[in-house]
Amino acid sequence: MNDSDPDWNGDAPFGNGPDEEFTLDRDQVMIMTIAVEAGMGAAALGIGYYFDIPFAKSIHLYPPDWFALGIGAISALIAALIAIFIQRLPFSFTKQLKEDSNRVVSNLLGQCTRPDLIGIAMLAGVGEELLFRGLLQQGLMFAVPEDWLAAGPWIVTAIVALLFGMLHSISIPYVVVATIASVGLSVLLITTGDLLACILCHGLYDLVLLLVLVKPREITEEDEE
């Protein structure tokens, strides 16, 4: 790709220039994923404990809320199908979204195996939901004035959605989709009260899209050693 390529917009967010693709090997991807996603989750739990924000109580493990988990799983599959459909629409916005997804996700995760992708999706679901739907969404509710309590969940949802979109600031289309996804996850938390349902929804959504966008590398004997 070069300056004369009509598909290149002059930006070089990955690599050192337009002629260089940003790639990491499998070990680097897994280390980065664990550090970032697990780090977000651990930070959220630590800050929540320090400031006495008991959002972990909204993780319904024993017993699990199967109805909420079912809603989370169905929501993830519907959202993933919508996302796949949108990327096939012949509009500049959707074409840019597809290009961004292929450029970032495929290049970054192209060396990963199918078990790697499963682990990455689940870590993203856990880490990002503990931070955004756990610490931030539930923590910010304590800052809402009493006069605004009725509208509080939706004000907080909007704030968290903007922050979530900024975390995924690959491009404007990517930010828009991430922001909308955040609103959906927050609504899931508000309606079910179960953070575990949000974790499942987020992780399953990411997994479906990763398996569609990335052609997993087959596991070799070297990987098993």
CYANA upper distance limits for C-alpha pairs under 8 A (distance plus 0.5 A):
  1 MET  CA      5 ASP  CA      6.48
  1 MET  CA      8 TRP  CA      7.60
  1 MET  CA     18 PRO  CA      6.73
  1 MET  CA     19 ASP  CA      5.90
  2 ASN  CA      8 TRP  CA      7.66
  2 ASN  CA     18 PRO  CA      6.45
  2 ASN  CA     19 ASP  CA      6.58
  3 ASP  CA      8 TRP  CA      7.41
  3 ASP  CA     10 GLY  CA      7.55
  3 ASP  CA     18 PRO  CA      8.14
  4 SER  CA      8 TRP  CA      8.47
  8 TRP  CA     18 PRO  CA      8.27
 10 GLY  CA     18 PRO  CA      7.79
 11 ASP  CA     18 PRO  CA      7.88
 12 ALA  CA     16 ASN  CA      7.55
 12 ALA  CA     17 GLY  CA      5.90
 12 ALA  CA     18 PRO  CA      6.15
 14 PHE  CA     20 GLU  CA      8.33
 14 PHE  CA     21 GLU  CA      6.95
 14 PHE  CA     22 PHE  CA      5.39
 15 GLY  CA     20 GLU  CA      5.85
 15 GLY  CA     21 GLU  CA      5.87
 15 GLY  CA     22 PHE  CA      4.97
 15 GLY  CA     23 THR  CA      8.36
 16 ASN  CA     20 GLU  CA      6.67
 21 GLU  CA    107 ASN  CA      8.00
 22 PHE  CA    107 ASN  CA      7.23
 22 PHE  CA    108 LEU  CA      7.53
 23 THR  CA    107 ASN  CA      6.27
 23 THR  CA    108 LEU  CA      5.89
 24 LEU  CA     28 GLN  CA      6.41
 24 LEU  CA     29 VAL  CA      6.61
 24 LEU  CA    108 LEU  CA      6.57
 24 LEU  CA    109 LEU  CA      8.30
 24 LEU  CA    111 GLN  CA      8.42
 25 ASP  CA     29 VAL  CA      6.80
 25 ASP  CA    111 GLN  CA      6.64
 26 ARG  CA     30 MET  CA      6.78
 26 ARG  CA    109 LEU  CA      8.03
 26 ARG  CA    111 GLN  CA      5.76
 26 ARG  CA    112 CYS  CA      6.03
 27 ASP  CA     31 ILE  CA      6.61
 28 GLN  CA     32 MET  CA      6.51
 29 VAL  CA     33 THR  CA      6.52
 29 VAL  CA    108 LEU  CA      7.88
 29 VAL  CA    109 LEU  CA      7.60
 30 MET  CA     34 ILE  CA      6.60
 30 MET  CA    116 ASP  CA      8.06
 30 MET  CA    120 ILE  CA      8.08
 31 ILE  CA     35 ALA  CA      6.55
 32 MET  CA     36 VAL  CA      6.51
 33 THR  CA     37 GLU  CA      6.20
 33 THR  CA     38 ALA  CA      8.06
 33 THR  CA    120 ILE  CA      7.08
 33 THR  CA    123 LEU  CA      8.14
 34 ILE  CA     38 ALA  CA      5.69
 34 ILE  CA     39 GLY  CA      7.69
 34 ILE  CA    123 LEU  CA      7.78
 35 ALA  CA     39 GLY  CA      5.84
 36 VAL  CA     40 MET  CA      6.62
 37 GLU  CA     41 GLY  CA      6.94
 37 GLU  CA    123 LEU  CA      6.37
 37 GLU  CA    124 ALA  CA      6.06
 37 GLU  CA    126 VAL  CA      8.12
 37 GLU  CA    127 GLY  CA      5.22
 37 GLU  CA    128 GLU  CA      7.13
 38 ALA  CA     42 ALA  CA      6.56
 38 ALA  CA    123 LEU  CA      7.08
 38 ALA  CA    126 VAL  CA      8.26
 38 ALA  CA    127 GLY  CA      5.91
 39 GLY  CA     43 ALA  CA      6.43
 39 GLY  CA    127 GLY  CA      7.72
 40 MET  CA     44 ALA  CA      6.57
 40 MET  CA    127 GLY  CA      5.71
 40 MET  CA    128 GLU  CA      7.01
 40 MET  CA    130 LEU  CA      8.12
 40 MET  CA    131 LEU  CA      6.75
 41 GLY  CA     45 LEU  CA      6.77
 41 GLY  CA    126 VAL  CA      7.15
 41 GLY  CA    127 GLY  CA      4.49
 41 GLY  CA    128 GLU  CA      7.15
 41 GLY  CA    129 GLU  CA      8.29
 41 GLY  CA    130 LEU  CA      5.87
 41 GLY  CA    131 LEU  CA      6.49
 42 ALA  CA     46 GLY  CA      6.56
 42 ALA  CA    127 GLY  CA      8.12
 43 ALA  CA     47 ILE  CA      6.49
 43 ALA  CA    131 LEU  CA      8.29
 44 ALA  CA     48 GLY  CA      6.40
 44 ALA  CA    130 LEU  CA      6.59
 44 ALA  CA    131 LEU  CA      5.52
 44 ALA  CA    134 GLY  CA      8.11
 44 ALA  CA    135 LEU  CA      6.21
 45 LEU  CA     49 TYR  CA      6.58
 45 LEU  CA     56 ALA  CA      8.12
 45 LEU  CA    130 LEU  CA      7.82
 45 LEU  CA    135 LEU  CA      8.03
 46 GLY  CA     50 TYR  CA      6.67
 47 ILE  CA     51 PHE  CA      6.58
 47 ILE  CA    135 LEU  CA      8.29
 48 GLY  CA     52 ASP  CA      6.17
 48 GLY  CA     53 ILE  CA      5.12
 48 GLY  CA     54 PRO  CA      6.98
 48 GLY  CA     55 PHE  CA      7.68
 48 GLY  CA    135 LEU  CA      6.59
 48 GLY  CA    139 GLY  CA      8.39
 49 TYR  CA     53 ILE  CA      6.74
 49 TYR  CA     54 PRO  CA      7.56
 53 ILE  CA    135 LEU  CA      7.65
 53 ILE  CA    138 GLN  CA      8.12
 53 ILE  CA    139 GLY  CA      6.49
 55 PHE  CA     59 ILE  CA      8.22
 55 PHE  CA    134 GLY  CA      5.92
 55 PHE  CA    135 LEU  CA      6.89
 55 PHE  CA    138 GLN  CA      6.80
 55 PHE  CA    139 GLY  CA      8.12
 56 ALA  CA    134 GLY  CA      7.69
 58 SER  CA    193 GLY  CA      6.94
 58 SER  CA    194 ASP  CA      5.79
 58 SER  CA    195 LEU  CA      5.91
 58 SER  CA    196 LEU  CA      8.06
 59 ILE  CA    194 ASP  CA      6.19
 59 ILE  CA    195 LEU  CA      5.40
 59 ILE  CA    196 LEU  CA      5.46
 60 HIS  CA     64 PRO  CA      5.72
 60 HIS  CA     65 ASP  CA      6.80
 60 HIS  CA    194 ASP  CA      6.54
 60 HIS  CA    195 LEU  CA      7.79
 60 HIS  CA    196 LEU  CA      6.77
 61 LEU  CA     65 ASP  CA      8.17
 61 LEU  CA    196 LEU  CA      8.07
 64 PRO  CA     69 LEU  CA      8.49
 65 ASP  CA     69 LEU  CA      6.74
 65 ASP  CA    194 ASP  CA      8.08
 66 TRP  CA     70 GLY  CA      6.43
 67 PHE  CA     71 ILE  CA      6.79
 68 ALA  CA     72 GLY  CA      6.66
 68 ALA  CA    192 THR  CA      6.21
 68 ALA  CA    194 ASP  CA      7.22
 68 ALA  CA    197 ALA  CA      6.27
 69 LEU  CA     73 ALA  CA      6.62
 69 LEU  CA    196 LEU  CA      7.78
 69 LEU  CA    197 ALA  CA      5.21
 69 LEU  CA    200 LEU  CA      7.59
 70 GLY  CA     74 ILE  CA      6.63
 70 GLY  CA    197 ALA  CA      8.40
 71 ILE  CA     75 SER  CA      6.43
 71 ILE  CA    197 ALA  CA      8.00
 72 GLY  CA     76 ALA  CA      6.65
 72 GLY  CA    188 LEU  CA      7.77
 72 GLY  CA    197 ALA  CA      5.49
 72 GLY  CA    198 CYS  CA      6.77
 72 GLY  CA    200 LEU  CA      6.78
 72 GLY  CA    201 CYS  CA      5.15
 73 ALA  CA     77 LEU  CA      6.92
 73 ALA  CA    197 ALA  CA      8.18
 73 ALA  CA    200 LEU  CA      7.03
 73 ALA  CA    201 CYS  CA      5.83
 73 ALA  CA    204 LEU  CA      7.47
 74 ILE  CA     78 ILE  CA      6.68
 74 ILE  CA    201 CYS  CA      8.46
 75 SER  CA     79 ALA  CA      6.48
 75 SER  CA    201 CYS  CA      7.13
 76 ALA  CA     80 ALA  CA      6.53
 76 ALA  CA    201 CYS  CA      5.31
 76 ALA  CA    202 HIS  CA      7.28
 76 ALA  CA    204 LEU  CA      6.49
 76 ALA  CA    205 TYR  CA      5.21
 77 LEU  CA     81 LEU  CA      6.67
 77 LEU  CA    204 LEU  CA      7.92
 77 LEU  CA    205 TYR  CA      6.82
 77 LEU  CA    208 VAL  CA      8.15
 78 ILE  CA     82 ILE  CA      6.72
 79 ALA  CA     83 ALA  CA      6.62
 79 ALA  CA    205 TYR  CA      7.51
 80 ALA  CA     84 ILE  CA      6.67
 80 ALA  CA    205 TYR  CA      6.05
 80 ALA  CA    206 ASP  CA      8.43
 80 ALA  CA    208 VAL  CA      7.06
 80 ALA  CA    209 LEU  CA      6.91
 81 LEU  CA     85 PHE  CA      6.61
 82 ILE  CA     86 ILE  CA      6.52
 83 ALA  CA     87 GLN  CA      6.85
 84 ILE  CA     88 ARG  CA      7.32
 84 ILE  CA    209 LEU  CA      8.08
 85 PHE  CA     89 LEU  CA      7.40
 86 ILE  CA     94 THR  CA      6.75
 87 GLN  CA     94 THR  CA      5.61
 87 GLN  CA     95 LYS  CA      6.94
 87 GLN  CA     97 LEU  CA      7.09
 87 GLN  CA     98 LYS  CA      5.82
 88 ARG  CA     94 THR  CA      7.63
 88 ARG  CA     95 LYS  CA      8.06
 88 ARG  CA     98 LYS  CA      8.40
 89 LEU  CA     94 THR  CA      6.62
 89 LEU  CA     95 LYS  CA      7.90
 90 PRO  CA     94 THR  CA      7.43
 90 PRO  CA     95 LYS  CA      7.24
 91 PHE  CA     95 LYS  CA      6.50
 92 SER  CA     96 GLN  CA      6.51
 93 PHE  CA     97 LEU  CA      6.77
 93 PHE  CA    173 PRO  CA      6.77
 94 THR  CA     98 LYS  CA      6.67
 94 THR  CA    173 PRO  CA      8.03
 95 LYS  CA     99 GLU  CA      6.65
 96 GLN  CA    100 ASP  CA      6.56
 96 GLN  CA    173 PRO  CA      7.45
 97 LEU  CA    101 SER  CA      6.64
 97 LEU  CA    173 PRO  CA      6.07
 97 LEU  CA    174 TYR  CA      6.57
 98 LYS  CA    102 ASN  CA      6.61
 99 GLU  CA    103 ARG  CA      6.37
100 ASP  CA    104 VAL  CA      6.42
100 ASP  CA    105 VAL  CA      8.44
100 ASP  CA    170 ILE  CA      7.84
100 ASP  CA    171 SER  CA      7.86
100 ASP  CA    174 TYR  CA      8.01
101 SER  CA    105 VAL  CA      5.92
101 SER  CA    106 SER  CA      7.71
101 SER  CA    213 LEU  CA      8.07
102 ASN  CA    106 SER  CA      5.52
102 ASN  CA    107 ASN  CA      7.65
102 ASN  CA    213 LEU  CA      7.16
103 ARG  CA    107 ASN  CA      6.24
104 VAL  CA    108 LEU  CA      6.28
105 VAL  CA    109 LEU  CA      6.29
105 VAL  CA    110 GLY  CA      8.24
105 VAL  CA    210 LEU  CA      8.14
105 VAL  CA    213 LEU  CA      7.72
105 VAL  CA    214 VAL  CA      7.65
106 SER  CA    110 GLY  CA      5.70
106 SER  CA    213 LEU  CA      6.90
106 SER  CA    214 VAL  CA      5.75
106 SER  CA    215 LYS  CA      8.39
109 LEU  CA    117 LEU  CA      8.49
109 LEU  CA    214 VAL  CA      7.45
110 GLY  CA    214 VAL  CA      6.75
110 GLY  CA    215 LYS  CA      7.26
110 GLY  CA    216 PRO  CA      7.17
110 GLY  CA    217 ARG  CA      7.69
111 GLN  CA    216 PRO  CA      7.66
111 GLN  CA    217 ARG  CA      6.47
112 CYS  CA    116 ASP  CA      6.12
112 CYS  CA    117 LEU  CA      7.08
112 CYS  CA    216 PRO  CA      6.31
112 CYS  CA    217 ARG  CA      6.26
113 THR  CA    117 LEU  CA      6.91
113 THR  CA    216 PRO  CA      5.25
113 THR  CA    217 ARG  CA      5.16
113 THR  CA    218 GLU  CA      6.40
113 THR  CA    219 ILE  CA      6.71
114 ARG  CA    118 ILE  CA      6.86
114 ARG  CA    211 LEU  CA      8.27
114 ARG  CA    216 PRO  CA      5.81
114 ARG  CA    217 ARG  CA      7.62
114 ARG  CA    218 GLU  CA      8.14
115 PRO  CA    119 GLY  CA      6.71
116 ASP  CA    120 ILE  CA      6.61
117 LEU  CA    121 ALA  CA      6.56
117 LEU  CA    207 LEU  CA      7.31
117 LEU  CA    210 LEU  CA      7.29
117 LEU  CA    211 LEU  CA      7.99
117 LEU  CA    216 PRO  CA      8.34
118 ILE  CA    122 MET  CA      6.70
118 ILE  CA    207 LEU  CA      6.61
119 GLY  CA    123 LEU  CA      6.52
120 ILE  CA    124 ALA  CA      6.61
121 ALA  CA    125 GLY  CA      6.73
121 ALA  CA    202 HIS  CA      8.48
121 ALA  CA    203 GLY  CA      5.42
121 ALA  CA    204 LEU  CA      7.53
121 ALA  CA    206 ASP  CA      5.81
121 ALA  CA    207 LEU  CA      5.61
121 ALA  CA    210 LEU  CA      8.37
122 MET  CA    126 VAL  CA      6.72
122 MET  CA    200 LEU  CA      8.38
122 MET  CA    203 GLY  CA      5.20
122 MET  CA    204 LEU  CA      7.93
122 MET  CA    207 LEU  CA      8.18
123 LEU  CA    127 GLY  CA      6.36
123 LEU  CA    203 GLY  CA      7.91
124 ALA  CA    128 GLU  CA      6.17
124 ALA  CA    129 GLU  CA      8.36
124 ALA  CA    202 HIS  CA      8.05
124 ALA  CA    203 GLY  CA      6.83
124 ALA  CA    206 ASP  CA      8.42
125 GLY  CA    129 GLU  CA      6.32
125 GLY  CA    198 CYS  CA      8.27
125 GLY  CA    199 ILE  CA      5.28
125 GLY  CA    200 LEU  CA      7.17
125 GLY  CA    201 CYS  CA      8.09
125 GLY  CA    202 HIS  CA      5.32
125 GLY  CA    203 GLY  CA      4.66
125 GLY  CA    204 LEU  CA      8.42
125 GLY  CA    206 ASP  CA      8.37
126 VAL  CA    130 LEU  CA      6.52
126 VAL  CA    199 ILE  CA      5.89
126 VAL  CA    203 GLY  CA      7.88
127 GLY  CA    131 LEU  CA      6.92
128 GLU  CA    132 PHE  CA      6.42
128 GLU  CA    133 ARG  CA      8.38
129 GLU  CA    133 ARG  CA      5.54
129 GLU  CA    134 GLY  CA      6.65
129 GLU  CA    195 LEU  CA      8.04
129 GLU  CA    198 CYS  CA      7.20
129 GLU  CA    199 ILE  CA      6.23
129 GLU  CA    202 HIS  CA      8.13
130 LEU  CA    134 GLY  CA      5.04
130 LEU  CA    135 LEU  CA      6.78
130 LEU  CA    195 LEU  CA      8.40
130 LEU  CA    199 ILE  CA      8.42
131 LEU  CA    135 LEU  CA      5.54
131 LEU  CA    136 LEU  CA      6.63
132 PHE  CA    136 LEU  CA      5.49
132 PHE  CA    137 GLN  CA      6.48
132 PHE  CA    160 VAL  CA      6.98
132 PHE  CA    164 PHE  CA      7.74
133 ARG  CA    137 GLN  CA      5.38
133 ARG  CA    138 GLN  CA      7.25
133 ARG  CA    160 VAL  CA      8.40
133 ARG  CA    185 LEU  CA      8.11
133 ARG  CA    186 SER  CA      6.86
133 ARG  CA    189 LEU  CA      7.78
133 ARG  CA    195 LEU  CA      7.55
133 ARG  CA    198 CYS  CA      8.19
134 GLY  CA    138 GLN  CA      6.14
134 GLY  CA    139 GLY  CA      7.91
134 GLY  CA    195 LEU  CA      7.44
135 LEU  CA    139 GLY  CA      5.72
135 LEU  CA    140 LEU  CA      8.41
136 LEU  CA    140 LEU  CA      6.14
136 LEU  CA    160 VAL  CA      7.33
137 GLN  CA    141 MET  CA      7.11
137 GLN  CA    156 VAL  CA      6.59
137 GLN  CA    157 THR  CA      7.29
137 GLN  CA    160 VAL  CA      6.91
137 GLN  CA    186 SER  CA      8.28
138 GLN  CA    142 PHE  CA      7.93
139 GLY  CA    143 ALA  CA      8.05
140 LEU  CA    144 VAL  CA      7.34
140 LEU  CA    156 VAL  CA      6.97
141 MET  CA    152 GLY  CA      7.13
141 MET  CA    153 PRO  CA      7.45
141 MET  CA    156 VAL  CA      7.30
144 VAL  CA    148 TRP  CA      6.91
144 VAL  CA    149 LEU  CA      6.99
144 VAL  CA    152 GLY  CA      6.47
145 PRO  CA    149 LEU  CA      7.05
148 TRP  CA    152 GLY  CA      6.08
149 LEU  CA    153 PRO  CA      8.04
151 ALA  CA    155 ILE  CA      6.75
152 GLY  CA    156 VAL  CA      6.58
153 PRO  CA    157 THR  CA      6.45
153 PRO  CA    190 ILE  CA      8.05
154 TRP  CA    158 ALA  CA      6.69
155 ILE  CA    159 ILE  CA      6.92
156 VAL  CA    160 VAL  CA      6.56
157 THR  CA    161 ALA  CA      6.46
157 THR  CA    182 SER  CA      8.50
157 THR  CA    183 VAL  CA      6.72
157 THR  CA    186 SER  CA      6.54
157 THR  CA    187 VAL  CA      8.39
158 ALA  CA    162 LEU  CA      6.79
158 ALA  CA    183 VAL  CA      7.63
159 ILE  CA    163 LEU  CA      6.90
160 VAL  CA    164 PHE  CA      6.51
160 VAL  CA    182 SER  CA      7.90
161 ALA  CA    165 GLY  CA      6.52
161 ALA  CA    178 ALA  CA      8.36
161 ALA  CA    179 THR  CA      5.41
161 ALA  CA    180 ILE  CA      7.72
161 ALA  CA    182 SER  CA      5.51
161 ALA  CA    183 VAL  CA      6.27
162 LEU  CA    166 MET  CA      6.71
162 LEU  CA    179 THR  CA      6.55
163 LEU  CA    167 LEU  CA      6.87
164 PHE  CA    168 HIS  CA      7.21
164 PHE  CA    178 ALA  CA      7.27
164 PHE  CA    179 THR  CA      6.71
164 PHE  CA    182 SER  CA      6.98
165 GLY  CA    169 SER  CA      6.86
165 GLY  CA    174 TYR  CA      8.43
165 GLY  CA    175 VAL  CA      5.22
165 GLY  CA    176 VAL  CA      7.27
165 GLY  CA    177 VAL  CA      8.30
165 GLY  CA    178 ALA  CA      5.52
165 GLY  CA    179 THR  CA      5.04
165 GLY  CA    182 SER  CA      8.14
166 MET  CA    175 VAL  CA      7.00
168 HIS  CA    174 TYR  CA      7.28
168 HIS  CA    175 VAL  CA      6.29
168 HIS  CA    178 ALA  CA      7.10
169 SER  CA    174 TYR  CA      7.13
169 SER  CA    175 VAL  CA      5.79
170 ILE  CA    174 TYR  CA      6.53
170 ILE  CA    175 VAL  CA      7.44
171 SER  CA    175 VAL  CA      6.66
172 ILE  CA    176 VAL  CA      6.71
173 PRO  CA    177 VAL  CA      6.79
174 TYR  CA    178 ALA  CA      6.60
175 VAL  CA    179 THR  CA      6.50
176 VAL  CA    180 ILE  CA      6.78
177 VAL  CA    181 ALA  CA      6.62
178 ALA  CA    182 SER  CA      6.62
179 THR  CA    183 VAL  CA      6.93
180 ILE  CA    184 GLY  CA      6.92
181 ALA  CA    185 LEU  CA      6.80
182 SER  CA    186 SER  CA      6.63
183 VAL  CA    187 VAL  CA      6.64
184 GLY  CA    188 LEU  CA      6.71
185 LEU  CA    189 LEU  CA      6.87
185 LEU  CA    198 CYS  CA      6.43
185 LEU  CA    201 CYS  CA      8.21
185 LEU  CA    202 HIS  CA      8.12
186 SER  CA    190 ILE  CA      6.70
186 SER  CA    198 CYS  CA      8.46
187 VAL  CA    191 THR  CA      6.54
188 LEU  CA    192 THR  CA      6.45
188 LEU  CA    193 GLY  CA      8.18
188 LEU  CA    197 ALA  CA      8.10
188 LEU  CA    198 CYS  CA      7.10
189 LEU  CA    193 GLY  CA      5.46
189 LEU  CA    194 ASP  CA      6.28
189 LEU  CA    195 LEU  CA      6.56
189 LEU  CA    197 ALA  CA      8.01
189 LEU  CA    198 CYS  CA      6.94
192 THR  CA    197 ALA  CA      8.31
194 ASP  CA    198 CYS  CA      7.56
195 LEU  CA    199 ILE  CA      6.85
196 LEU  CA    200 LEU  CA      6.67
197 ALA  CA    201 CYS  CA      6.55
198 CYS  CA    202 HIS  CA      6.50
199 ILE  CA    203 GLY  CA      6.53
200 LEU  CA    204 LEU  CA      6.41
201 CYS  CA    205 TYR  CA      6.48
202 HIS  CA    206 ASP  CA      6.70
203 GLY  CA    207 LEU  CA      6.59
204 LEU  CA    208 VAL  CA      6.71
205 TYR  CA    209 LEU  CA      6.93
206 ASP  CA    210 LEU  CA      6.49
207 LEU  CA    211 LEU  CA      6.63
208 VAL  CA    212 VAL  CA      6.80
209 LEU  CA    213 LEU  CA      6.44
210 LEU  CA    214 VAL  CA      6.02
211 LEU  CA    215 LYS  CA      7.42
211 LEU  CA    216 PRO  CA      7.93
219 ILE  CA    223 ASP  CA      6.60
219 ILE  CA    224 GLU  CA      7.98
220 THR  CA    224 GLU  CA      7.17
221 GLU  CA    225 GLU  CA      6.98
